Amino acid sequence: MLVIENDVNTFLRQTLVGVLGTTGADGSPHLAPIWYNWEDDSAYMFTSRTSRKWRNIHGKPYASLCVDTRDAPYSYVILSGHIKEVDKTVFEVVSSMCYRYYGEKKGEIFAERYRGNPADIVAFKLTADRIVKNLNM
C-alpha cells in the first residue's frame, strides 16, 4: 500500500472539486468534475449507475482523480488507482460531502435525496497506487 505524505493529506482535505478520468470500452478518455471526500487514504465519490463514468469504471475499475487549485500559486495532486464500490451506504458518503461542499443547512437538504440509499446511485472509492503532486502551499 502506498504511503500518503502529510502534505498530500492536508491538500486533499480541502474543499476542492476533482476531475475524474476514466477509460471507455473503446479506449477513449472521459473526464468529469466530481465531489470527493478524502478518508482513510482513499477518495470517496458517488455517481449514478447509468452515468458514463460508472459504466467506464464498471468495465475497467481503474481511474485518475486530479484535484487542483485554480489560483496562483497553482497546486495539484493526481491520484491514479483502482476503483471499488464501498460498503458504506450512499447516504453516508453523500451526506458528508454535502455538508462540506454546501454547508450544514443546504447540505442537509441536498443529502435528504439520498437517505433511502437509492439503488440507481453508487458510492465508490479510489485507492491510489500512484501519486503525482506539485504543492505550492
N, CA, C and O atoms as a GROMACS GRO file, in nm:
protein
  548
    1MET      N    1   0.083  -0.119   0.000
    1MET     CA    2   0.000   0.000   0.000
    1MET      C    3   0.088   0.125   0.000
    1MET      O    4   0.191   0.130   0.067
    2LEU      N    5   0.046   0.224  -0.074
    2LEU     CA    6   0.118   0.349  -0.089
    2LEU      C    7   0.108   0.432   0.039
    2LEU      O    8  -0.001   0.445   0.096
    3VAL      N    9   0.219   0.486   0.083
    3VAL     CA   10   0.219   0.575   0.200
    3VAL      C   11   0.186   0.716   0.152
    3VAL      O   12   0.253   0.769   0.063
    4ILE      N   13   0.084   0.776   0.211
    4ILE     CA   14   0.041   0.910   0.173
    4ILE      C   15   0.113   1.011   0.261
    4ILE      O   16   0.105   1.005   0.384
    5GLU      N   17   0.182   1.104   0.197
    5GLU     CA   18   0.257   1.205   0.271
    5GLU      C   19   0.162   1.308   0.334
    5GLU      O   20   0.052   1.329   0.285
    6ASN      N   21   0.207   1.370   0.443
    6ASN     CA   22   0.124   1.466   0.516
    6ASN      C   23   0.076   1.581   0.430
    6ASN      O   24  -0.038   1.624   0.443
    7ASP      N   25   0.163   1.633   0.341
    7ASP     CA   26   0.122   1.747   0.259
    7ASP      C   27   0.012   1.708   0.161
    7ASP      O   28  -0.075   1.790   0.130
    8VAL      N   29   0.013   1.585   0.113
    8VAL     CA   30  -0.093   1.536   0.024
    8VAL      C   31  -0.223   1.523   0.102
    8VAL      O   32  -0.329   1.564   0.053
    9ASN      N   33  -0.217   1.465   0.222
    9ASN     CA   34  -0.336   1.454   0.307
    9ASN      C   35  -0.396   1.591   0.336
    9ASN      O   36  -0.518   1.610   0.324
   10THR      N   37  -0.314   1.686   0.372
   10THR     CA   38  -0.361   1.822   0.401
   10THR      C   39  -0.427   1.884   0.279
   10THR      O   40  -0.534   1.944   0.290
   11PHE      N   41  -0.366   1.871   0.164
   11PHE     CA   42  -0.420   1.928   0.041
   11PHE      C   43  -0.555   1.865   0.005
   11PHE      O   44  -0.649   1.936  -0.028
   12LEU      N   45  -0.563   1.733   0.012
   12LEU     CA   46  -0.684   1.663  -0.030
   12LEU      C   47  -0.801   1.681   0.066
   12LEU      O   48  -0.915   1.652   0.031
   13ARG      N   49  -0.774   1.727   0.186
   13ARG     CA   50  -0.882   1.752   0.283
   13ARG      C   51  -0.950   1.887   0.259
   13ARG      O   52  -1.051   1.918   0.322
   14GLN      N   53  -0.895   1.967   0.168
   14GLN     CA   54  -0.959   2.093   0.133
   14GLN      C   55  -1.087   2.068   0.056
   14GLN      O   56  -1.107   1.959   0.000
   15THR      N   57  -1.173   2.166   0.052
   15THR     CA   58  -1.297   2.155  -0.024
   15THR      C   59  -1.271   2.203  -0.166
   15THR      O   60  -1.288   2.320  -0.198
   16LEU      N   61  -1.228   2.109  -0.249
   16LEU     CA   62  -1.199   2.135  -0.390
   16LEU      C   63  -1.276   2.034  -0.474
   16LEU      O   64  -1.310   1.926  -0.427
   17VAL      N   65  -1.304   2.070  -0.598
   17VAL     CA   66  -1.369   1.977  -0.690
   17VAL      C   67  -1.260   1.903  -0.765
   17VAL      O   68  -1.164   1.964  -0.813
   18GLY      N   69  -1.276   1.773  -0.776
   18GLY     CA   70  -1.180   1.693  -0.852
   18GLY      C   71  -1.230   1.671  -0.994
   18GLY      O   72  -1.345   1.699  -1.027
   19VAL      N   73  -1.141   1.620  -1.078
   19VAL     CA   74  -1.179   1.579  -1.212
   19VAL      C   75  -1.140   1.432  -1.224
   19VAL      O   76  -1.022   1.396  -1.215
   20LEU      N   77  -1.240   1.347  -1.244
   20LEU     CA   78  -1.219   1.203  -1.251
   20LEU      C   79  -1.199   1.163  -1.396
   20LEU      O   80  -1.281   1.196  -1.483
   21GLY      N   81  -1.091   1.092  -1.422
   21GLY     CA   82  -1.062   1.042  -1.556
   21GLY      C   83  -1.080   0.892  -1.562
   21GLY      O   84  -1.018   0.817  -1.486
   22THR      N   85  -1.168   0.847  -1.653
   22THR     CA   86  -1.192   0.705  -1.674
   22THR      C   87  -1.166   0.672  -1.820
   22THR      O   88  -1.147   0.762  -1.902
   23THR      N   89  -1.166   0.543  -1.851
   23THR     CA   90  -1.142   0.498  -1.988
   23THR      C   91  -1.261   0.418  -2.038
   23THR      O   92  -1.307   0.326  -1.971
   24GLY      N   93  -1.310   0.455  -2.157
   24GLY     CA   94  -1.423   0.386  -2.216
   24GLY      C   95  -1.383   0.253  -2.276
   24GLY      O   96  -1.264   0.223  -2.290
   25ALA      N   97  -1.482   0.173  -2.312
   25ALA     CA   98  -1.458   0.042  -2.371
   25ALA      C   99  -1.378   0.052  -2.501
   25ALA      O  100  -1.304  -0.040  -2.536
   26ASP      N  101  -1.393   0.163  -2.572
   26ASP     CA  102  -1.320   0.184  -2.697
   26ASP      C  103  -1.183   0.247  -2.676
   26ASP      O  104  -1.113   0.278  -2.772
   27GLY      N  105  -1.145   0.266  -2.548
   27GLY     CA  106  -1.015   0.325  -2.515
   27GLY      C  107  -1.016   0.476  -2.505
   27GLY      O  108  -0.912   0.537  -2.476
   28SER      N  109  -1.130   0.538  -2.528
   28SER     CA  110  -1.136   0.684  -2.523
   28SER      C  111  -1.140   0.734  -2.379
   28SER      O  112  -1.202   0.671  -2.293
   29PRO      N  113  -1.073   0.847  -2.352
   29PRO     CA  114  -1.075   0.903  -2.217
   29PRO      C  115  -1.207   0.976  -2.191
   29PRO      O  116  -1.270   1.028  -2.283
   30HIS      N  117  -1.246   0.980  -2.065
   30HIS     CA  118  -1.365   1.054  -2.024
   30HIS      C  119  -1.328   1.127  -1.895
   30HIS      O  120  -1.281   1.065  -1.799
   31LEU      N  121  -1.349   1.257  -1.893
   31LEU     CA  122  -1.320   1.339  -1.776
   31LEU      C  123  -1.449   1.400  -1.724
   31LEU      O  124  -1.532   1.446  -1.802
   32ALA      N  125  -1.466   1.400  -1.592
   32ALA     CA  126  -1.588   1.455  -1.533
   32ALA      C  127  -1.555   1.520  -1.399
   32ALA      O  128  -1.487   1.459  -1.316
   33PRO      N  129  -1.604   1.644  -1.376
   33PRO     CA  130  -1.586   1.704  -1.244
   33PRO      C  131  -1.666   1.624  -1.142
   33PRO      O  132  -1.773   1.571  -1.172
   34ILE      N  133  -1.613   1.616  -1.019
   34ILE     CA  134  -1.679   1.532  -0.919
   34ILE      C  135  -1.641   1.579  -0.778
   34ILE      O  136  -1.528   1.621  -0.753
   35TRP      N  137  -1.739   1.570  -0.687
   35TRP     CA  138  -1.711   1.590  -0.546
   35TRP      C  139  -1.640   1.466  -0.494
   35TRP      O  140  -1.654   1.357  -0.549
   36TYR      N  141  -1.563   1.484  -0.388
   36TYR     CA  142  -1.497   1.370  -0.324
   36TYR      C  143  -1.476   1.400  -0.177
   36TYR      O  144  -1.478   1.516  -0.136
   37ASN      N  145  -1.457   1.297  -0.099
   37ASN     CA  146  -1.413   1.307   0.041
   37ASN      C  147  -1.284   1.228   0.052
   37ASN      O  148  -1.275   1.117   0.000
   38TRP      N  149  -1.186   1.283   0.119
   38TRP     CA  150  -1.061   1.214   0.142
   38TRP      C  151  -1.064   1.155   0.282
   38TRP      O  152  -1.058   1.228   0.381
   39GLU      N  153  -1.072   1.022   0.290
   39GLU     CA  154  -1.078   0.950   0.417
   39GLU      C  155  -1.000   0.820   0.404
   39GLU      O  156  -1.003   0.755   0.299
   40ASP      N  157  -0.931   0.782   0.509
   40ASP     CA  158  -0.863   0.653   0.513
   40ASP      C  159  -0.774   0.631   0.391
   40ASP      O  160  -0.769   0.520   0.336
   41ASP      N  161  -0.704   0.736   0.348
   41ASP     CA  162  -0.613   0.730   0.233
   41ASP      C  163  -0.681   0.690   0.103
   41ASP      O  164  -0.618   0.631   0.015
   42SER      N  165  -0.809   0.723   0.089
   42SER     CA  166  -0.884   0.697  -0.034
   42SER      C  167  -0.976   0.814  -0.063
   42SER      O  168  -1.017   0.886   0.029
   43ALA      N  169  -1.009   0.833  -0.190
   43ALA     CA  170  -1.105   0.935  -0.232
   43ALA      C  171  -1.240   0.868  -0.252
   43ALA      O  172  -1.254   0.781  -0.338
   44TYR      N  173  -1.339   0.908  -0.172
   44TYR     CA  174  -1.474   0.853  -0.180
   44TYR      C  175  -1.559   0.944  -0.269
   44TYR      O  176  -1.554   1.066  -0.257
   45MET      N  177  -1.636   0.884  -0.359
   45MET     CA  178  -1.718   0.958  -0.454
   45MET      C  179  -1.850   0.886  -0.475
   45MET      O  180  -1.870   0.776  -0.423
   46PHE      N  181  -1.939   0.947  -0.549
   46PHE     CA  182  -2.066   0.882  -0.584
   46PHE      C  183  -2.110   0.929  -0.722
   46PHE      O  184  -2.071   1.036  -0.769
   47THR      N  185  -2.193   0.847  -0.784
   47THR     CA  186  -2.247   0.881  -0.915
   47THR      C  187  -2.367   0.792  -0.945
   47THR      O  188  -2.396   0.699  -0.870
   48SER      N  189  -2.434   0.821  -1.052
   48SER     CA  190  -2.544   0.737  -1.099
   48SER      C  191  -2.487   0.610  -1.162
   48SER      O  192  -2.383   0.614  -1.228
   49ARG      N  193  -2.555   0.500  -1.142
   49ARG     CA  194  -2.510   0.374  -1.203
   49ARG      C  195  -2.523   0.377  -1.355
   49ARG      O  196  -2.465   0.293  -1.424
   50THR      N  197  -2.599   0.473  -1.410
   50THR     CA  198  -2.613   0.484  -1.555
   50THR      C  199  -2.520   0.589  -1.615
   50THR      O  200  -2.521   0.608  -1.737
   51SER      N  201  -2.441   0.656  -1.533
   51SER     CA  202  -2.351   0.759  -1.585
   51SER      C  203  -2.238   0.695  -1.667
   51SER      O  204  -2.203   0.579  -1.649
   52ARG      N  205  -2.186   0.774  -1.756
   52ARG     CA  206  -2.075   0.725  -1.839
   52ARG      C  207  -1.955   0.689  -1.752
   52ARG      O  208  -1.888   0.588  -1.776
   53LYS      N  209  -1.927   0.771  -1.651
   53LYS     CA  210  -1.811   0.740  -1.567
   53LYS      C  211  -1.826   0.606  -1.497
   53LYS      O  212  -1.730   0.530  -1.488
   54TRP      N  213  -1.949   0.573  -1.446
   54TRP     CA  214  -1.966   0.444  -1.380
   54TRP      C  215  -1.961   0.329  -1.480
   54TRP      O  216  -1.905   0.224  -1.450
   55ARG      N  217  -2.019   0.348  -1.597
   55ARG     CA  218  -2.011   0.242  -1.699
   55ARG      C  219  -1.864   0.216  -1.734
   55ARG      O  220  -1.824   0.101  -1.751
   56ASN      N  221  -1.786   0.323  -1.746
   56ASN     CA  222  -1.642   0.306  -1.774
   56ASN      C  223  -1.572   0.233  -1.660
   56ASN      O  224  -1.492   0.142  -1.683
   57ILE      N  225  -1.601   0.275  -1.538
   57ILE     CA  226  -1.539   0.212  -1.420
   57ILE      C  227  -1.579   0.065  -1.410
   57ILE      O  228  -1.497  -0.021  -1.379
   58HIS      N  229  -1.706   0.039  -1.437
   58HIS     CA  230  -1.755  -0.100  -1.430
   58HIS      C  231  -1.677  -0.188  -1.529
   58HIS      O  232  -1.648  -0.304  -1.500
   59GLY      N  233  -1.645  -0.133  -1.645
   59GLY     CA  234  -1.569  -0.208  -1.746
   59GLY      C  235  -1.420  -0.214  -1.717
   59GLY      O  236  -1.354  -0.313  -1.747
   60LYS      N  237  -1.366  -0.108  -1.658
   60LYS     CA  238  -1.224  -0.101  -1.625
   60LYS      C  239  -1.212  -0.024  -1.494
   60LYS      O  240  -1.211   0.099  -1.495
   61PRO      N  241  -1.201  -0.095  -1.381
   61PRO     CA  242  -1.205  -0.030  -1.250
   61PRO      C  243  -1.074   0.037  -1.208
   61PRO      O  244  -1.020   0.011  -1.101
   62TYR      N  245  -1.025   0.122  -1.295
   62TYR     CA  246  -0.903   0.197  -1.269
   62TYR      C  247  -0.926   0.338  -1.321
   62TYR      O  248  -0.981   0.355  -1.430
   63ALA      N  249  -0.885   0.439  -1.245
   63ALA     CA  250  -0.911   0.576  -1.286
   63ALA      C  251  -0.806   0.669  -1.226
   63ALA      O  252  -0.722   0.628  -1.146
   64SER      N  253  -0.814   0.796  -1.267
   64SER     CA  254  -0.730   0.901  -1.210
   64SER      C  255  -0.821   1.013  -1.161
   64SER      O  256  -0.924   1.042  -1.222
   65LEU      N  257  -0.781   1.074  -1.051
   65LEU     CA  258  -0.852   1.188  -0.995
   65LEU      C  259  -0.752   1.302  -0.982
   65LEU      O  260  -0.652   1.290  -0.912
   66CYS      N  261  -0.781   1.413  -1.050
   66CYS     CA  262  -0.697   1.532  -1.042
   66CYS      C  263  -0.768   1.634  -0.954
   66CYS      O  264  -0.881   1.673  -0.981
   67VAL      N  265  -0.701   1.676  -0.848
   67VAL     CA  266  -0.753   1.779  -0.759
   67VAL      C  267  -0.653   1.894  -0.766
   67VAL      O  268  -0.534   1.874  -0.742
   68ASP      N  269  -0.704   2.014  -0.798
   68ASP     CA  270  -0.612   2.126  -0.816
   68ASP      C  271  -0.673   2.255  -0.767
   68ASP      O  272  -0.794   2.265  -0.745
   69THR      N  273  -0.587   2.354  -0.750
   69THR     CA  274  -0.631   2.488  -0.718
   69THR      C  275  -0.632   2.568  -0.847
   69THR      O  276  -0.555   2.540  -0.939
   70ARG      N  277  -0.717   2.667  -0.854
   70ARG     CA  278  -0.731   2.746  -0.976
   70ARG      C  279  -0.668   2.885  -0.963
   70ARG      O  280  -0.676   2.966  -1.055
   71ASP      N  281  -0.607   2.911  -0.848
   71ASP     CA  282  -0.542   3.040  -0.825
   71ASP      C  283  -0.395   3.018  -0.794
   71ASP      O  284  -0.357   2.915  -0.738
   72ALA      N  285  -0.313   3.116  -0.830
   72ALA     CA  286  -0.170   3.108  -0.801
   72ALA      C  287  -0.148   3.114  -0.650
   72ALA      O  288  -0.222   3.183  -0.581
   73PRO      N  289  -0.051   3.044  -0.598
   73PRO     CA  290   0.039   2.954  -0.670
   73PRO      C  291  -0.030   2.820  -0.693
   73PRO      O  292  -0.072   2.755  -0.597
   74TYR      N  293  -0.041   2.779  -0.815
   74TYR     CA  294  -0.116   2.660  -0.854
   74TYR      C  295  -0.057   2.535  -0.789
   74TYR      O  296   0.065   2.515  -0.786
   75SER      N  297  -0.146   2.451  -0.739
   75SER     CA  298  -0.107   2.325  -0.677
   75SER      C  299  -0.199   2.215  -0.727
   75SER      O  300  -0.313   2.241  -0.766
   76TYR      N  301  -0.148   2.093  -0.726
   76TYR     CA  302  -0.233   1.981  -0.766
   76TYR      C  303  -0.182   1.851  -0.707
   76TYR      O  304  -0.064   1.837  -0.671
   77VAL      N  305  -0.275   1.756  -0.698
   77VAL     CA  306  -0.244   1.617  -0.666
   77VAL      C  307  -0.323   1.534  -0.765
   77VAL      O  308  -0.443   1.553  -0.782
   78ILE      N  309  -0.256   1.440  -0.831
   78ILE     CA  310  -0.322   1.347  -0.921
   78ILE      C  311  -0.305   1.207  -0.862
   78ILE      O  312  -0.194   1.158  -0.845
   79LEU      N  313  -0.418   1.146  -0.834
   79LEU     CA  314  -0.421   1.010  -0.779
   79LEU      C  315  -0.461   0.916  -0.890
   79LEU      O  316  -0.557   0.943  -0.962
   80SER      N  317  -0.392   0.807  -0.906
   80SER     CA  318  -0.431   0.702  -1.000
   80SER      C  319  -0.438   0.572  -0.923
   80SER      O  320  -0.350   0.540  -0.844
   81GLY      N  321  -0.545   0.497  -0.948
   81GLY     CA  322  -0.558   0.371  -0.876
   81GLY      C  323  -0.687   0.299  -0.905
   81GLY      O  324  -0.767   0.340  -0.990
   82HIS      N  325  -0.705   0.191  -0.833
   82HIS     CA  326  -0.821   0.105  -0.852
   82HIS      C  327  -0.945   0.165  -0.787
   82HIS      O  328  -0.939   0.231  -0.684
   83ILE      N  329  -1.057   0.139  -0.851
   83ILE     CA  330  -1.188   0.184  -0.802
   83ILE      C  331  -1.261   0.063  -0.746
   83ILE      O  332  -1.258  -0.046  -0.803
   84LYS      N  333  -1.327   0.085  -0.633
   84LYS     CA  334  -1.402  -0.024  -0.569
   84LYS      C  335  -1.531   0.034  -0.511
   84LYS      O  336  -1.530   0.139  -0.447
   85GLU      N  337  -1.641  -0.035  -0.535
   85GLU     CA  338  -1.767   0.004  -0.471
   85GLU      C  339  -1.749  -0.015  -0.321
   85GLU      O  340  -1.686  -0.112  -0.278
   86VAL      N  341  -1.804   0.076  -0.240
   86VAL     CA  342  -1.780   0.072  -0.096
   86VAL      C  343  -1.895   0.009  -0.020
   86VAL      O  344  -2.008   0.001  -0.069
   87ASP      N  345  -1.864  -0.035   0.102
   87ASP     CA  346  -1.963  -0.095   0.190
   87ASP      C  347  -2.048   0.011   0.260
   87ASP      O  348  -2.156  -0.020   0.309
   88LYS      N  349  -2.000   0.135   0.265
   88LYS     CA  350  -2.077   0.243   0.327
   88LYS      C  351  -2.205   0.266   0.248
   88LYS      O  352  -2.210   0.239   0.128
   89THR      N  353  -2.307   0.316   0.316
   89THR     CA  354  -2.430   0.349   0.244
   89THR      C  355  -2.406   0.472   0.157
   89THR      O  356  -2.319   0.555   0.186
   90VAL      N  357  -2.484   0.483   0.052
   90VAL     CA  358  -2.477   0.601  -0.035
   90VAL      C  359  -2.504   0.726   0.048
   90VAL      O  360  -2.434   0.826   0.032
   91PHE      N  361  -2.603   0.721   0.135
   91PHE     CA  362  -2.637   0.837   0.218
   91PHE      C  363  -2.518   0.880   0.304
   91PHE      O  364  -2.491   1.000   0.317
   92GLU      N  365  -2.448   0.784   0.361
   92GLU     CA  366  -2.333   0.816   0.446
   92GLU      C  367  -2.225   0.889   0.367
   92GLU      O  368  -2.169   0.987   0.414
   93VAL      N  369  -2.196   0.841   0.248
   93VAL     CA  370  -2.093   0.903   0.163
   93VAL      C  371  -2.139   1.039   0.114
   93VAL      O  372  -2.064   1.136   0.121
   94VAL      N  373  -2.262   1.047   0.066
   94VAL     CA  374  -2.314   1.172   0.010
   94VAL      C  375  -2.331   1.279   0.116
   94VAL      O  376  -2.292   1.394   0.094
   95SER      N  377  -2.386   1.244   0.230
   95SER     CA  378  -2.415   1.346   0.331
   95SER      C  379  -2.289   1.414   0.382
   95SER      O  380  -2.290   1.535   0.403
   96SER      N  381  -2.183   1.340   0.402
   96SER     CA  382  -2.060   1.404   0.449
   96SER      C  383  -2.006   1.502   0.345
   96SER      O  384  -1.952   1.607   0.380
   97MET      N  385  -2.022   1.469   0.217
   97MET     CA  386  -1.980   1.560   0.111
   97MET      C  387  -2.069   1.682   0.104
   97MET      O  388  -2.021   1.794   0.088
   98CYS      N  389  -2.199   1.662   0.118
   98CYS     CA  390  -2.294   1.773   0.106
   98CYS      C  391  -2.267   1.880   0.210
   98CYS      O  392  -2.269   1.999   0.179
   99TYR      N  393  -2.242   1.839   0.333
   99TYR     CA  394  -2.212   1.936   0.439
   99TYR      C  395  -2.084   2.011   0.406
   99TYR      O  396  -2.073   2.132   0.430
  100ARG      N  397  -1.988   1.940   0.353
  100ARG     CA  398  -1.859   2.002   0.322
  100ARG      C  399  -1.870   2.101   0.207
  100ARG      O  400  -1.815   2.211   0.214
  101TYR      N  401  -1.939   2.063   0.101
  101TYR     CA  402  -1.947   2.148  -0.018
  101TYR      C  403  -2.055   2.256  -0.009
  101TYR      O  404  -2.037   2.365  -0.062
  102TYR      N  405  -2.167   2.226   0.058
  102TYR     CA  406  -2.278   2.320   0.064
  102TYR      C  407  -2.296   2.390   0.198
  102TYR      O  408  -2.366   2.491   0.206
  103GLY      N  409  -2.233   2.339   0.304
  103GLY     CA  410  -2.261   2.390   0.437
  103GLY      C  411  -2.374   2.309   0.499
  103GLY      O  412  -2.438   2.227   0.433
  104GLU      N  413  -2.398   2.334   0.628
  104GLU     CA  414  -2.490   2.250   0.703
  104GLU      C  415  -2.634   2.254   0.652
  104GLU      O  416  -2.693   2.150   0.626
  105LYS      N  417  -2.691   2.372   0.637
  105LYS     CA  418  -2.833   2.384   0.602
  105LYS      C  419  -2.862   2.332   0.461
  105LYS      O  420  -2.946   2.243   0.445
  106LYS      N  421  -2.795   2.386   0.361
  106LYS     CA  422  -2.818   2.343   0.223
  106LYS      C  423  -2.770   2.199   0.202
  106LYS      O  424  -2.831   2.124   0.126
  107GLY      N  425  -2.662   2.161   0.271
  107GLY     CA  426  -2.610   2.025   0.261
  107GLY      C  427  -2.710   1.922   0.312
  107GLY      O  428  -2.725   1.815   0.252
  108GLU      N  429  -2.778   1.954   0.421
  108GLU     CA  430  -2.877   1.862   0.477
  108GLU      C  431  -2.993   1.842   0.379
  108GLU      O  432  -3.041   1.730   0.362
  109ILE      N  433  -3.037   1.950   0.317
  109ILE     CA  434  -3.147   1.942   0.219
  109ILE      C  435  -3.105   1.856   0.100
  109ILE      O  436  -3.181   1.770   0.055
  110PHE      N  437  -2.985   1.879   0.048
  110PHE     CA  438  -2.936   1.803  -0.067
  110PHE      C  439  -2.921   1.655  -0.032
  110PHE      O  440  -2.960   1.568  -0.110
  111ALA      N  441  -2.866   1.626   0.085
  111ALA     CA  442  -2.839   1.488   0.127
  111ALA      C  443  -2.967   1.407   0.145
  111ALA      O  444  -2.966   1.286   0.126
  112GLU      N  445  -3.077   1.472   0.182
  112GLU     CA  446  -3.204   1.401   0.206
  112GLU      C  447  -3.248   1.320   0.085
  112GLU      O  448  -3.316   1.218   0.101
  113ARG      N  449  -3.213   1.363  -0.034
  113ARG     CA  450  -3.250   1.288  -0.156
  113ARG      C  451  -3.190   1.148  -0.158
  113ARG      O  452  -3.238   1.061  -0.229
  114TYR      N  453  -3.085   1.127  -0.079
  114TYR     CA  454  -3.011   1.000  -0.080
  114TYR      C  455  -3.035   0.916   0.046
  114TYR      O  456  -2.972   0.811   0.063
  115ARG      N  457  -3.124   0.962   0.132
  115ARG     CA  458  -3.146   0.894   0.260
  115ARG      C  459  -3.187   0.748   0.242
  115ARG      O  460  -3.141   0.663   0.318
  116GLY      N  461  -3.267   0.715   0.147
  116GLY     CA  462  -3.313   0.578   0.126
  116GLY      C  463  -3.214   0.493   0.049
  116GLY      O  464  -3.247   0.382   0.007
  117ASN      N  465  -3.093   0.544   0.030
  117ASN     CA  466  -2.990   0.473  -0.048
  117ASN      C  467  -3.044   0.424  -0.182
  117ASN      O  468  -3.053   0.304  -0.205
  118PRO      N  469  -3.079   0.519  -0.269
  118PRO     CA  470  -3.137   0.482  -0.399
  118PRO      C  471  -3.049   0.381  -0.474
  118PRO      O  472  -2.927   0.395  -0.480
  119ALA      N  473  -3.114   0.281  -0.530
  119ALA     CA  474  -3.042   0.173  -0.599
  119ALA      C  475  -2.971   0.221  -0.725
  119ALA      O  476  -2.878   0.155  -0.773
  120ASP      N  477  -3.013   0.335  -0.780
  120ASP     CA  478  -2.951   0.384  -0.903
  120ASP      C  479  -2.827   0.469  -0.877
  120ASP      O  480  -2.767   0.521  -0.972
  121ILE      N  481  -2.788   0.485  -0.750
  121ILE     CA  482  -2.669   0.563  -0.714
  121ILE      C  483  -2.567   0.468  -0.652
  121ILE      O  484  -2.602   0.379  -0.575
  122VAL      N  485  -2.441   0.488  -0.686
  122VAL     CA  486  -2.334   0.404  -0.634
  122VAL      C  487  -2.230   0.490  -0.563
  122VAL      O  488  -2.192   0.597  -0.612
  123ALA      N  489  -2.183   0.442  -0.448
  123ALA     CA  490  -2.073   0.505  -0.376
  123ALA      C  491  -1.948   0.420  -0.400
  123ALA      O  492  -1.953   0.297  -0.393
  124PHE      N  493  -1.838   0.486  -0.428
  124PHE     CA  494  -1.715   0.414  -0.460
  124PHE      C  495  -1.594   0.490  -0.411
  124PHE      O  496  -1.603   0.607  -0.373
  125LYS      N  497  -1.480   0.422  -0.412
  125LYS     CA  498  -1.357   0.489  -0.370
  125LYS      C  499  -1.244   0.456  -0.466
  125LYS      O  500  -1.240   0.350  -0.528
  126LEU      N  501  -1.152   0.550  -0.475
  126LEU     CA  502  -1.028   0.532  -0.549
  126LEU      C  503  -0.916   0.523  -0.446
  126LEU      O  504  -0.898   0.613  -0.365
  127THR      N  505  -0.843   0.414  -0.451
  127THR     CA  506  -0.726   0.397  -0.365
  127THR      C  507  -0.603   0.404  -0.455
  127THR      O  508  -0.585   0.323  -0.545
  128ALA      N  509  -0.520   0.503  -0.429
  128ALA     CA  510  -0.408   0.533  -0.519
  128ALA      C  511  -0.297   0.431  -0.511
  128ALA      O  512  -0.259   0.386  -0.403
  129ASP      N  513  -0.245   0.396  -0.628
  129ASP     CA  514  -0.119   0.321  -0.635
  129ASP      C  515  -0.011   0.410  -0.697
  129ASP      O  516   0.105   0.371  -0.708
  130ARG      N  517  -0.051   0.532  -0.736
  130ARG     CA  518   0.043   0.629  -0.792
  130ARG      C  519  -0.008   0.770  -0.759
  130ARG      O  520  -0.127   0.798  -0.772
  131ILE      N  521   0.084   0.855  -0.718
  131ILE     CA  522   0.050   0.994  -0.688
  131ILE      C  523   0.152   1.085  -0.755
  131ILE      O  524   0.273   1.064  -0.744
  132VAL      N  525   0.102   1.185  -0.824
  132VAL     CA  526   0.185   1.291  -0.881
  132VAL      C  527   0.139   1.419  -0.814
  132VAL      O  528   0.018   1.444  -0.804
  133LYS      N  529   0.233   1.501  -0.768
  133LYS     CA  530   0.193   1.622  -0.695
  133LYS      C  531   0.284   1.739  -0.728
  133LYS      O  532   0.401   1.723  -0.765
  134ASN      N  533   0.227   1.856  -0.713
  134ASN     CA  534   0.301   1.982  -0.716
  134ASN      C  535   0.227   2.072  -0.617
  134ASN      O  536   0.126   2.133  -0.651
  135LEU      N  537   0.279   2.080  -0.497
  135LEU     CA  538   0.211   2.153  -0.390
  135LEU      C  539   0.290   2.278  -0.355
  135LEU      O  540   0.402   2.271  -0.305
  136ASN      N  541   0.230   2.390  -0.382
  136ASN     CA  542   0.291   2.521  -0.352
  136ASN      C  543   0.214   2.588  -0.239
  136ASN      O  544   0.163   2.699  -0.254
  137MET      N  545   0.208   2.520  -0.126
  137MET     CA  546   0.129   2.572  -0.014
  137MET      C  547   0.219   2.646   0.081
  137MET      O  548   0.172   2.698   0.183
   0.00000   0.00000   0.00000
